Amino acid sequence: MAIDFLERCDIVEECYEFLLGYAAQGLPSDQGSSAGREVRNQLERARNALDGLPESCRQANHHELATSEKYDAFCSMLERDVRDSLVGIELVLAQPAISSQLVDNLNASSHLRALLTDLFLFGEILRSQMKVGVPLAGA
């Protein structure tokens, strides 16, 4: 559904914005600071939003958005990018200490950047369709 997909996108984008700020703080660990406590929370929220995101993308399909073949190809690409990004997020969450440098490296991951670009692209398509009044699944 379009709304579900956009809400999930917002959570992932908010996490990424938080991670950019966290990386700039130069913290050696997530222990002992409010930003440190929040970094795990943000990563967990993003992980939860990504779980099911490809299915949400497929459900947001509307015949006006793209031909079925092109749309299905995009959803398959998104699924790969979600899977690859989750590997990095899970690895970071598994660490006993999450430093700013570790987060900076996660932010630089080509997998996470590809995922964000996917979200920006498809999110813009959905929002554009909503602006012109095209009825969307779940909207």
Order of alpha helices (4+ residues) and beta strands (2+ residues): alpha-alpha-alpha-alpha-alpha-alpha
